Amino acid sequence: MPMRGRSTSAGAGQADSVRMERTSEPRTDAEGELLRGWLQFHREALAANCEGMKGEQLLTQSSPPSTLTLLGLVRHLTEMESHYLVHALTGVDKGFVYCTEDDDEADIEHLDLGMVSASMSRWEDTAAEADGLLSVQPDLSAQVATGWGSVRWHLVKVIQEYARHNGHADIIRERIDGLRGE
């Protein structure tokens, strides 16, 4: 995931106007470019919230009683891209990336430092795979390989997941070191 530069944090607990630099919003009316642009915008927003964080910080539950962490959000969005884009567009069901029948919150909960590197790499690899599949989809209204819904529906679903959870990521990051997103 390409990381964007950002401002230096003023330190934990400081409520000032330090903000991260974010990628610009997409500026096109071509639907496919627009939707892929919003997906990339939101991926980079999450990447910006993770940038510069140590493993322990990526695991910090900074807004109790919520168990959300930045790493948990990365893993959850990997799960969403894998299911709603990679699985839907290929028709190949590899199962969930992290969640299991015994632990349907395994993407978000019970995380440890040993998961950080592999989880970040998996997110990048899944996003790249999804991008490759989307790049050869000329018709967003076409049915996906799994048979339910259009490419457009699945792409918008993933964008919605990122948009929703990037708000969480902004709050988690700000509570860790005071750095604010948009």
C-alpha positions, 0 to 999 in steps of 0.5 A, a space after each residue: 500500500 503506498 504510504 503518503 507522507 504526513 505531519 509529525 505528531 505533537 505527542 500523545 494526549 496533545 489536542 492540537 491541529 496536527 493532521 496527516 497528509 492524505 491522498 486527494 479525492 478522485 477527480 473524474 466522472 468516469 464511473 470505473 475510475 471514480 470507484 477505483 479511485 475512491 477505493 484507493 483513497 480509502 485504502 491510503 487513508 487507513 495506511 496513513 493511520 497506520 504509518 509510523 506506528 510501532 507494533 504495540 501501537 497498532 494493537 492499542 485499544 485506545 477507545 475502551 470499551 471498544 476492542 478495535 485496534 488499527 491492526 484489527 481494522 487492517 485485518 477486517 478490511 483484508 477480510 472484506 476485500 478478500 470476500 467481496 472482491 477477490 472471491 466474488 470476482 474469481 468465484 474461488 472460495 478460499 474461505 475467510 482469511 482470519 475468521 473461523 466458525 469458532 471465532 468470527 471476530 478473529 480478524 479484530 480480536 485476540 491479536 498479538 505482535 506476532 501477527 503484525 507483519 504478516 497481517 500488513 503484508 496480507 492486506 497489501 497482497 489482497 488489495 493488489 489482487 483485487 486491483 488486478 481483478 478490477 482492472 479487467 472488469 470493463 462492465 461494472 454492471 456485469 454479474 460477479 463470478 459467484 452469481 450474486 450482485 454486480 461488480 459495481 455492488 461489490 466494489 461499492 460494498 468494499 468502499 463503504 466498509 473502508 469509509 465506515 471503518 476509517 472513521 474508527 481508525 481516525 479516532 483510534 490514531 488520534 487517541 494514541 498520539 494526537 495525530 488527526 486524519 481528515 
